[in-house]
Amino acid sequence: MRINKIKKMMKEGKPVVNGWLQIPSTVSTEAMAHQGWDSLTIDMQHGLVDYSNALPMLQTISSTDVTPLARVNWNEPGQIMKILDAGSYGVICPMVSNKKDAENFVQACMYPPNGYRSFGPVRGLIYGGSDYAKHADNEMLKLAMIETKESLEKLDEIMSVKGLDGIYIGPADLSLSIGEQPGFDKPENSKAYSEILRILEHAKKNNIFAGIHNGTPEYANKMIEKGFNFVTVGSDQRSIGAGAKNIVEKIKGSSNKEESKTY
């Protein structure tokens, strides 16, 4: 079976730089896939992408050595299984609040006896290889998002779930859950920043991977220095907007339009 390159990287202590896809297009996906990202995550939660878009996007990523991932819109077994069958090599699951949520997520990603994933990896076999069923449980990356008030009170019980590879911090929802404004790149004097570091320490204690979404490469580098294994910067949509804005400003002068601090 095809090795999950980014799982191997993280086990070897190498940080993974992940790109984010919110535009339902194979054209923008192809452009992103040729920019040197280690992995690309198709956002099926807050992006504009549904399954019919995600499938050809996965096929496009597969023409490169970039590892394809997906963030599903909820901890729903059917969607998790279907996107894995389509060839995603990992799932980021939002709103995992407790041990039961984490167990349900992990088991949806794994075949019996380890879980209850139904067998039928139509495209997974093509991308992964003929021995997909034998190795898929170990190769699929399973990241649970820590972003709710309840999850902050149950970090160890979530992170100790067998088969969970790591956690992924969504700073926007995390901020909302503790009474702060949503956004990325939280300042060091914020409660959200303190919680981010506390989550990271619990991940290290439980010997699992830790990932986080960032607004800028500078902040992502800072998070790598703190010990995060997996960092995302912005999205395809934000990159297009920022690039276009930079061009216009250089020609027409500064714009007063404030840039979004989230997705």
Secondary structure, 3 states (H helix, E strand, C coil): CCCCHHHHHHHCCCCEEEEEECCCCHHHHHHHHCCCCCEEEEECCCCCCCHHHHHHHHHHHCCCCCEEEEECCCCCHHHHHHHHHCCCCEEEECCCCCHHHHHHHHHHCCCCCCCCCCCCCCCHHHHHCCCHHHHHHHHCEEEEEECCHHHHHCHHHHHCCCCCCEEEECHHHHHHHCCCCCCCCCCCCCHHHHHHHHHHHHHHHCCCEEEEEECCHHHHHHHHHHCCCEEEECCHHHHHHHHHHHHHHHHHCCCCCCCCCCC
